[in-house]
Amino acid sequence: MTIRLTRAAAILSVAFAATADLARAQPIEDEIVVTATKRGDARAQDLPIALNAFGAEDLQRLNVEDLQSLSYAMPNVQLEDIGTARGIANFSIRGVGVNSSIASVDPAVGVFIDGLYLGLNAGAISDTFDLEAIEVLRGPQGTLYGRNVTGGAVLIRTRGPTDVFEARGRVAVETGLNQIAEGAISGPIAPGVLTGRLAIYHANDEGWLENDFDGSQFGANETNIYRAALRFTPAPAWEFLIRVEQGYVDGDGPAGQNHALFARDSFDFAIDNAGYASIEWEQAILEANWRVAFGNGVITSISGWRTVEAPWAADIDSTPAFVFHTRVLNSQQQLSEELRYAGTFGAFGVTAGVYYLDQELLYIDERNFSPTFRRVGGGQGEFRSWAAFANSDWQVSNDITLSAGLRYTHEEKDSRVSRVRRAIDDLDGAAIVPGEGVIGGDLDAGTLNFSDTPIAQEWDDLSPRVGAQWRPSADTNIYASWSRAFRGGGANFRTSSLGLAPRAYDPEQQSTLEIGWKQDLANGRGRVNVALFHNEIEDMQRETNLADPISGVQQVVLNAGDATIYGGEIEARFDVTERLRLSAHLGYVHGEYDNVTEDLNGDLVVNDSDRRQRIPRLAPWTYGVNLTYTAPVAGGEASARLGYNHRDEAFYNDTNLGRLAEVDFVDANLAYEPSHGRWSVSLYGENLTDEVTWGGDTTLPSTAAFGYSGGERPTFSPLNKGRVLGVELRFRR
C-alpha cells in the first residue's frame, strides 16, 4: 500500500509541478461536445457530473480499436471483455459492475449507441470506427438513462452525414499479424434536404498467441462491419436521421491458461480444443427531432431495433486433454422507443419523456466431458420494461442551479429455465474431433428440457436525483448530488447444479452521494477535476463461482446482502508550453459488505467469513500519466505521446479464489501530418512492457489439474494480447 501511494503521489506531483510554467504556456483548445444530459450539446466541464469525453482526435491519438482500449485511461473505470467469449462486456465503474458471461445477468454499466441501449452484455464490445465521440459517465445515471446504469453509462456516437462531401480512410498493420482497413464517404444527395453516409470496416487478425499444444498460431479473428446513415430535413424545424448497421465477427475461442500448469507471468498455454467465437448483429435506429416554439424546445424520438447472435465454444479445462469443453449460444432481439421533450421556461430547464423496451432472449449451454457424455441447459426469456421520467434544472441565480429528477420504471420478466443435465438426445449431427472439440451440428431450443417451473417476475422502481451546482466563476464548477438507481433482477439461465432448482433473484438498489469540483486554471491552460462518492448498495447481486466435479463449474446468481463502496478521483491536465501537455489521473475505491445473507465462499454456511470476502473487480488504486508533445516538422506537424497507466490487482470472483493481475501499461504514439491535413501516418505501441493479463480466473475442479500436484489451483484464465506494435495511414478529403 505504501509503494502504491508513493507512486501515485509522485505521478500527480509531477503534474501539479507543471503549474509553475503555466504563465508562459498557451492554451491548447480541445473542448469536446457532450450529450450526457439529453438537452443538446454542452461542454463536459460545465456539467455537474463526473465524466470523460473522447473526441475523434482523442480516439485516434490513443489508438482506440474497441472500448477495451479505454479501460486504463480513466480513474476507477474497467471496460473489459470477460475473455470467455469475444465481445461479452464485464464493465465496472467505481467498483460497481458484473462478473459473468451468463446472458440473463443484466449489466451495471449501460452501453448506448446513438441513443440505442444495448440490452445484452454479449456483443456489446466490437471494433469501433468512424466515431464522433465516446462519453463515459461515472456513477449511477438512473433518472435519465433508466435501469442497469448503477455503475455508469458509456455513450457511443457514430459520425453522421455531412452537408459537404468528405471521404475518410484508414489502413493499419499490427504485430500478430493484424490487418485493418476502413473507409467512409459522406455528403449531400439532395442538397439542403437529404444527406448520406456509408462506412465500412474490415480487420483480419491472424492471432497474437501460440498454442503450446501443437505450436499453432492462436487468436485468429476476422471482423466486418457495414454502416449507413441518411439525414432528411424536409423543413427547418424537422430532422430525421436513420442509421443501420450490420456486423460479423468470427474467430478462435479463448486462449485458456491453466494456472496449475503455467505461470501467471507467461503467455504459455496448451489446449486441445481451439473452440470458436462469433458475433453477428444487425441494428437500425431512427431518430426524429422536431423543434417547437413551446419552451423553445425539441421533441426527440429514438426508435431502435437490434438482433444479436453470439455462439462460442471453449476449452474450459485449459489442458491438452479432453476434460471439460463447452459450446454456448446467445441469441437476443430487442425493440425500444424513447420519446422525450427538452425545453426552457425562464429559469427552468425541463427534460421529460417515456421509454419502452422489449427483449427476447435464448441461451443454450452445452458441456462436454467426453466424446459420449454431455450436459445441456439454458433458458428462454421475454423481458419488458417501460418508464416515465422528468428532470428539471432551476437557475436560482447567475451562479446557483438546483436540479431534481425522478424516473418511474415497471419491469416484467418471464423466464423458462432448463437446468444443465444429462442430454437424452444425440449431438444434433455434431461430432467431437480430437484437437478440434465439438464441430458441426446446431444448438437450438430443441436441445433443452424446460420441465422446470416457469419463473414470472415483475417490479416497480422509483429512481430520484437531486443536485446543486455553484458557479462562482466561469472557470469553477462545484456540485453535489444524491441519486438512486437499480439493476434489474432475473433468473439464472446457467443453473448447473443438479441439486438446485432454477433460482430467481431480485433487483439491486444503489444510493449514491457525489461531491465534485471542476476547475480551469490560467485561462484554460490547466484543469483539475475532483470527485468524491459514497455508494450504499442494497440486495447486492453476486455470482458465486465454485468448482463442481459433476458440472465442471457451478454458478449461482443471488442477492447476497448489502455493501458500501466509497472513493474518489482526481484528474489534472496542464499545457506546460504551447507544445507540451501533461495529464494525469488518480482513482481510489474501497468496498466491503455491511451484511451478507448468502454463502459466498462455498463453505455451506453463512457467517462472518462471507462478510469479509472482497468485492470482485474492485481494484483499489488506478492512476496514470500522459505526455504529449507537438512540433512543426517539414511543413507539417509531428506529435509524440507517451503514456503510463496502473491498476491494482483485484479478485475475480466472490469466493476470492481467482484474481485479476496488477497491471502497469506503457503505450506510445508517434505521428506526422502535413499542413494540408489530407493524410497522416503514425507508429504506435500498446502494452510496451508486455504485461500478461487475463479476462477471468475461474477455479476448476481437480480433474483439470492434468496430473499436476503442486502450485496453484487449476483455473480457466483466458489470456489477452501482450505487446502490440503498429503503423497506420489515415487519409481524408
N, C-alpha and C positions, 0 to 999 in steps of 0.2 A: 504493500500500500504506500509506503514512504517513497519508494522508487517511482511509482506511478505519479504521485502528487508532485514530486520534484520535476519529473519530465514534463508534465502538463503545465506546471507553473512556468517552466523555462520557455515553453513554446509561446505562451501568452505574454510573458515578459518581453520577448523579442518583438512581438507585435506592438505592444504598448510603447516600447522604447522608440519606435519609429515616429512617435508624435513630435519628437524634437525637431524633425525635419519638415513638419507639415507647412511651416510658414513659407518654405521655398518651393513647395510642390504645387502642381496644377491638378485640378480635378479631372478624373477620367470618367466621362459620362457613360453610364451603362444601366440606367434605370429600366426595370422590366415591368411591363404592364401585366397586372394580375386580375383574375376574375373571381377570387375566392368568396366575395360577399354577395355574388349574384346581382350586383347593382351596377353592372357595367365595368369599364376599365378603371383601374386605380393603381397607385404606387404601393408596392408592398410595405414600404417604410411608413406609410400613412395609416395602415390598418392596425386595429387593436388585437392582433392575433400573432402567434409565433409561426412563421412560415419561411420557406426557402423557395425562391423562384429562379429557374434556369431558362434563359432565353436561347434562341437558336445558336448564337455565337458561343455561349457558355457550354452548351452541349457539344459543340464542335471542339472547343478547347479542351474539354475533359474526355474526349473520345468516347462519348456515351453511345453504347450499342444496344443496351436494354436498361430497364430500371435498376438492375443489379449493379450497373456501373456507377450509380449514385449512392450505393449502400454505405460507403465510408466517407462521403463528402459532407455530412451533416452531423450535428451532435445528437446523440440518443436516437438515431434512426438506423434501422436494418431493413433493407428492401431486398430480400433474397429468396431464391428458389430453394425448395426443400431438398433438392438433389435426387430424391427417389425417382421422380419423373420430371422431364423438362417442362418448364412453364408453370409449375404449381407454386403460387406465391405463398410464402410464410413470412409476411411482413410484420414488423414490430416497431412501434414508436413509443418512446418513453417507458419501455418495459411492458407495454400492452400489445399483445399480438396473439398469433396462433402458432401451433406447432404440430401440423397434421397434414396428411395427404388424403384424408377422408373427405369425399366430395360433399357430404351433408353438413360438415362443420363450416359455419359462416366465418368470414374474415372479421378482423378487428380494425384493419386499415382498409378503407374503401378505395377502389380504383375506378376513376371516371374518365372515359374517353369522349371528348367533345360533348360532355353532359350526360353520356350514357353510363349508368352504373353497371359494373360487371358483377353479376350475382354469384359467380363461381370462382374459387381460387385457381382451379385448373384452367390453363390457357390465359391467365392474367398477365403473364410475362412473355413477351415476344420481342423480336428485334424492333427497335424504334428507328424511324426515318422520316424525313420531310416534316419535322415538327416545328411548331411556332414557339411552344414553351412547355415546361413541366413545373407545376406548383406542388409543393409538399407542405401540407398543413399539419402542424404538430398539435396534438391534443384533441379531445372529443369535438366533433362537428355536428352533433345530432340535430340541432334545431334546423339548420339549412340543408343538411345532407342526409339526415334520416338515420336508419338503423345501420349497425355494423361499421361505425366510424368512431368507436370509442378510443382507439389509438390515434387516429388521424385520417387524412384523406390525401390521395395522390390524384391530381388533376392533369390530364394529358390533353394538349391542344394541338391538333394537326394543322398544317398550313391550309388556308382556304384559297379559293380562286382569286385572281388579281385582275385589276382593271386594265393593266397593260401586259403585253406578252413578256413572259420570262421562261427561261429554261435553266434547270439546275441538274447537276450530275455529280456522282462520286464513284471512284473506284479505289479499292484498298486491298492490300495483301498483308496478311499477318502470319506469323510463325504458327505452324500447325500441320498442314498449310490451310489457311482460311482465306478465301477469295470473296470479295464483296463488291457488288455493283448496284447502284440505284440511280434513278433519274426521275425528273418531274418536269412537266410543261404546264403552263397556266396562261390564261389571257381571255380577252373578250370573244364571245361567239356572236352575240348581237349587242354591239356597244351600247352601254348605258342600261341594258335590260338583262342580259344573260352572260355570265362568265363561267368558265370551267377550269378544272384542274385534273390532271392524271398523273399518278405517281406509281412507280414500280420498284420493287426491291428484290434482290437475289443474293443469297450467300451460300457458299459451298465450303463447309468446314470438313477437312479430311481427318480431323482428330488430333488432339494435342498429346494424349497419353499413350502408353504402351502396356498392353496386357501381357503380363509375365507368363500366363498360361500357355500361349502359343507364339509370343513375340510379335503379335499383330498391333498395328496402329489402331488406337481406340478413341471413340468420341466423335465419330463422323456425324455430320448433321447438315441437312440441306433445308433452306428456308426460302419460300417465295411468297410475296405479299403484293396484292394489287389494290389500289385505292383510287377512287374517282369522286369528284365533288362538282356540284353545279350550284351557282347562286343566281336566283331570279329576283329582280327588283322591278315589279310592274309599276310601282308608284313610289314617291319619296318616303311614304310612311310604312311601306311594306318591304319585307325581305324574307325570302325562302331559301334555305340552304340545305341541300341533301348531300349526305356523304355515304358511300357504300364501300365496303372493304371485304376482301376475301384473302385468306392466308392458309398456307400449308407448311408444316414442319415435319420432317421425317429423319430419323437417325438412330444411332445406337442407344441402348439403355444406359443406366448409371454405371460408373466405374466404382463398384463397391469395394472399398478397402476393409479388410477384417483386421481389427487391431489386436487380435490374438495371434495373428500371423505376421503382420507388418507394422513397422514403427510409424508413429503418428507424424514424424518429421520427414517422411519419404512419400514419393509418388508411386511406390510399388503396390501392385495388386495383381491377383491372379484369379480369374473367374472362367468357368467353362460355358457360361451362357451369356452371350453378348446382349440379349434382350433387344428391345426397341423402344422408341419414344416418338409419338406422333401427336400433332395437334392440327386440327382442321377447323376453321371458323369462317363464318360469314356474318356480316352485320350491316345494318342500314340505320341511319339517323336522319330524321327530318326535323330541322329547326326552323321555326317561323317567328318573326319579330314584327310587331305592329306598334308603331309609335302613336300614342294617343295624347289628346290635349289634357285629359284628366290627370292632374298632378304632373303634367309634362313627363309622363311615364312611358313604359314599354311593357306590352304583354308578350310573353315568350312561351312558346310551346315546343317541347322537345319530345318527339316520339321515337322510340328505339326498338329494334329487334336484333337479336343475336342468337346464334346457334353455335355450339362448340362440341366437338367430339375429340376426346383425348385418350386413345388407347396406349398402354405401355406395358412392358414386360421387363423383369429384372431378375438377376441372380442375387436373391436376398441373403443367402448364406455367405456369399463373397469368398468362396473357396474354389479350388479346382475340381470339386466333386459335386455330384447331384445330391444336394441335401434339402434345399428349400428354394424353389423357383416360383415366380408368380406372374400372372397376367391380370391386367385391370382395364376396365373400360369406364370412362367418364363421358356421359352424354347429357347435354343440357340445352334447353331452349328457353328464351325469355322474351317477354314483351313488356314495355314500360311506357309511361306517359307522365310528363311533368308539365303543368300549366301554371304559370306564375305571373305576377304583376310587380313591377318596381317603379315607384314614383316618389315625388317630393311635394309636401304640403307645408309651405312656410319653413318652420324649424324642424319639421318631422320628415324623415325618410322612411318609407314603408316598403317592405318586401313580403308578399304573401302568395300562397299557392296551394295546389293539391298535387298528389303524386300517387301513381299506381304501378305495381309490379306483379307480374305473373310468371312463374317459373315451372318447368317440368324437368325432372332430374332422374336419370338412370345411372346406377353404379353397380358394377359387377366385379367381384374379387375372386380370382381363381388361384388356388395354392396347390402346387405340385411338389410332392415329397418323394416321388419315384415315378418311373415311366408308367406305372399302372395304378398309382394311388394319388388322388387329388381331392381337394375340398373346394366347394364353390359357395359363395354367399353374395350378399349385396342388398340393394334396396331401390325402391322407386318412390318418388315424391312429387306432389303437386303443392306448390307454395304460392300464397297470395298475400300481398301487403298493400294497404293504402294509407295515405296520410294527408293531413292538412296542417299547414304551418304559416306562421306570421312572425315577422321581426320588425321592430321599429327603432330608429335612432332619433333621439331628441337632442338637438343642439341647444342646450340651455343658455350658453353664451358663446362668445367667439372662441373660447379655449376649453370649454367643458361640454362633453357629449355623453348622454346616458342612453343605454340601449336595453331592450328587453325583447325576448322572443319565446315562442312556445310551439312545439310540434306534437300533434296527436297522431299516434300510429296504431292501426289494428292489423294484426298479422294472423294468418291461418296456415297451418302445415298439416298435410295429410300424407303419412308415410306408411309404406309396406316394406318390412324388413325380412330378409331371408338370412338366417344365421349361417356362418361358414360351417358346412357339414359335408360328410362323405357324399360325393356325387354318385347318383344312381344311374346316370346315363353315360354314354361314351364321351369321347373328346370332341364331338361335333365335327368329325372329319380332320381334327388336328393330329399331329404326330410329334413325338418327342425325339429329337435328334441329338446325339451326344455332341457337345460343343456348341449347339445352337439353341437348345431348350425347346419350348413349345413353338411349333410353326404351323401355319395354316389353320383352317377352321375359324369359326366365328364365336365371339362372346355375345350372347343376346339374352333377353329376359327369359327365354325358354329354359335356360340352364338353371334358373333359380327355383327355389321351393318356398313360396310365400304361404307356408302353413301357420305362420305366427300371426298373432292378433294385430290388425291394423292399428296404427297409432295416429290419433287425431288430436291436434293441439291448437289453441288459439289464445291470444293475449292482447291486452291494450297497454299502451305506454304513453306517458307524457314526458317530453324532453324539453325542459325550460333552459333559458340562458338569460342572465342579467350581467350588465357590464357598465363600466365607467371609463372614460378616456379624458385625459387632461393634456392640452397642447399649449403650454405656456409660450412656446415659440414655434416657428415653422420647422426648427431642427430638433425639437424634443417631443416625444410621444410617450406618455406614461399611461398605463392602462391596468385594469383589474377586471376579472370576470369570474363568475361561477356558472357552471353548466352541468347538465346531467344528460347522459346518453345511454343507449342499451345495445347489446348484441343479441341477436335472435337465438332462441333455443332451438331444439330439434330432436332428432332421433339418430342414433349411431348406426350408419349403414354398414359398418365393418364390425359386426358382432361376431367375434371369432372364438369365444369360449363356449364349449358345449354345455357348460354348467350354468350359463347366464342367459336369461331371456333378453330379447331386444329391449333397450332401455332408452327412455326419453330424458331430456334434461331441459331446465328452464332457462329463460333469458338471463343474461348477466347485466347488472346495472352498475354504472360508474358516475360518481360525482367528482368534479374537478374544480379546484380553486387555482387560478393562474394570475400572477402579477408580472408585468413586463415593463421594460424601459428601452426605447429605441432612441438613439442619439446620433445626430450628424455633427461633425466637427469641422472647423476651419473651411467653411463654405463648401462642404461636401467632399473634402479630400480625405476625411476619415469617418469612420462609422463604428459604433459599438451598440450591440443589441444584447439585452439580458432578459431572461425569463425564468421564473421560479414556478413550480407547480406542485400540487398535492392531490393525489388521486385516492379516493375511497371506493373500493370495488366490492359489491355485494353479489353473493351467489356466483363467485368466480368459476368460470368454466375451465376445467382442466382435462387433460387426456393422459391417463396412466398408460404406461408403455412397458410391459413386462414380457420377458422371455417365457414361452409356453412350449412344453415338449410335444404337445398334440397339434396345436395350430401354428406353431412357429413363433408368432408374436401375438400377444393379447393386448388389445387397446380398448379402453373403456372411457367414454366421454361422460363427465358428470359435473355437477355443481359442488365444488369442493369446500366452499366456505367463503370467508371474507378476507380481503387483503388491503394493505396500504402501500402505495408507491409514491415516492416523492423525489424531487431532484431539481436540477437547474441547468441552464445553458447560457453560454456567452459566446458571441461571435463578434469578431473585430476585423476591420479592413482599413488599411491605410495606403494612400498613394504617396509613398516616400518621396518620389520625384515624379515628373510628368511621364517617366518611362517605367518606373519600378513600383509594383504593387505588392504589398504583403497582406495576407489574410490568414486568419486563424480561427479555430473554434474549439470549444471545450464543453463537454457534457458529463453530468454525473446523475445517476439514478440509483435509488435504493428501494428495495421492495421486500416485504415479508408478509406472511399470513398472520392475520389477527386471530382467527379461529379456523379450525378445519373440521369438517363433518364427514369426510370420506377417507378411506385408506389410500394414501398417495405413494407410500414406499414399498407396498407389496408384502408387508408382514402380517396381513389379515386382521389387524386391529387398528383402531383409530385412537391415537394418543398424541402426546406432546412431540414425539419424534416426527410425526407428519407435519405438525405446525412449523417445525424447524427446517423443513425442506425449502430449498431456494427456488424462486420462480424461474422457469426456463426462459431462455433467450433474453435474459436481463443482464446486459454487460454493464458493470458499474461505471467504468470510465471510457469515454470516447473523446479523442482530440486529434487535431491535425493542423498543419500549416502549409501554405502555398505561396510560392514566389513566382511572379510573372514579370517578365522584362520585355519591352519592345524597343526597337531601334530602326532608324532608316538604313536600308541596305539596297544598293543598286537600283535606285529609283523606286523602290517599294518599301515594304515594312517586314522585318523579321521579328518573331516573337518566340520567347522561350518560357516554359513553365516547368517547375519542379515542385512536386507535392509529396507530403508525408502524412499518413493517417494511421491512427492507432485505435484498436478496440480490444477491451479486456476479454479474457476467457469467460464463457457463460455455460451454464448447464443446458443440455439439450432437452432432457425430458424431466417429468415430475418426480421420477424415482431418484434423480440426481446421479444416475449411473453413467449416462452418456454426457459428453461435453463438447462444446464448440471451441475452436482454437483461439488463443490470443493472437492477434494479427498486427503486424507493422507493415503497412503497404507503402511502397515508394513508386511513383509514376512520374513520367516526364513527357514533354511535347516540345518539338522544335518545328516552327512553321515559317513559311515565307509567302507573301502575297504582293504582286506588283501593284503599282499605283492605280492602274485602270481597274483592278479588282475583278477581272474576269476569270481568274483561276488562282488557286493556292495549292501548295504542296506542304506536307508535314511528315515528319518522322516522330514516332511515339513509342513509348514503352509502358507497359502495365505490369504491376507486381514485379518490379525490377529485382527485388531481393528473393524472388522465387519462394514466397511463403506457401506452405501447404495448408489448405483449408478444405473442409468438407461440409456438405449441406445438412447432414444429420448424423446421429451417432446412436443408432438403435441397438439395444442389447439383445443378443440372440441366445438360444439355449446352448448347452454344452456340446450338442451334436454338431454345431457349426465351428467347433474349435479345431476340427480336422486333425485330431491326434496331438495337438499342441497342448502341453500341460503346464506351461508357465506364463508369466506376464499378465497381460490384461484379459478381460472378459472378451469373448467373441462378439463382434459388432458388425453391423451393416452401416458403413460410413462412406457415402458417395463423394468421390474426390472432385474438386474443381480444378480448373486450369492453373498452371503456375505462371512463370514469366512469359509474356507475350510482347513481341516486337512487331511493329507495323509501319507501313508507309501508305499514304493516301494522297490522291489528287482530286481536288474539287474544281468544278468549273460552273460558270453561270453567264447568262447574258439577258 
